[in-house]
């Protein structure tokens, strides 16, 4: 089914490039708060935060408390995505083997659509390294101005936005519902393409889970990969979409 599959890529793929997950960022932000509270080093940031503030650490809550605008969020978070010169030399925060294999699937016309919840640009960079310029949809304003999916070599749909775009979504309230303009596009993908997920658990992206469960036409097979144990949302989506759960070791080996 060459060209009939879409990829759904989550943070687990970028984790191999040492791009931090939301939880990694949460712990680092707690460490910074600890420094502001006179703590030199926190052996257990989560436990310290619970004891200090009486609540569980929450990525969304920390960002809301530390910033007042999306522009401030960009400045707070972008150093987690952009490599230093030394990191580039050490192959940190640059495309991993997984990203390069994804680019090869695109080059060989197996994959025409990539949906990602990631803010980084590692997939785009891997494609550009082999001379492919992807069509990017990182906010709903792009939808009307891009070529139709079937007429593009590769379209990357960045549902949560790009880390340099002030409209990117990473608070719980923002991830609970997408702009209505996304619905026709997602319907086209979820009903007309098969789906292969990697590095995505379904635990945080409530709107995406709801979208996957709102379509009941499956022309091609769905495959949902997981490490250790599949999450409850992933089990539920797989059952609903009559798909397969696939255990893997990591994104690059898969």
HUWO-V918754 format. One record per helix or strand. SS is the DSSP state (~ for helix, > for strand). FROM is the first residue (numbers start at 0). TO is the last residue. If there is no record, write none. Layout:
SS & FROM & TO
SS & FROM & TO
This chain:
> & 4 & 8
~ & 10 & 14
~ & 21 & 35
~ & 44 & 52
~ & 58 & 65
~ & 69 & 79
~ & 84 & 88
~ & 96 & 106
> & 110 & 115
~ & 121 & 128
> & 134 & 136
~ & 139 & 144
~ & 148 & 150
> & 154 & 157
~ & 171 & 174
~ & 181 & 191
> & 193 & 197
~ & 205 & 212
> & 221 & 225
~ & 231 & 239
> & 243 & 246
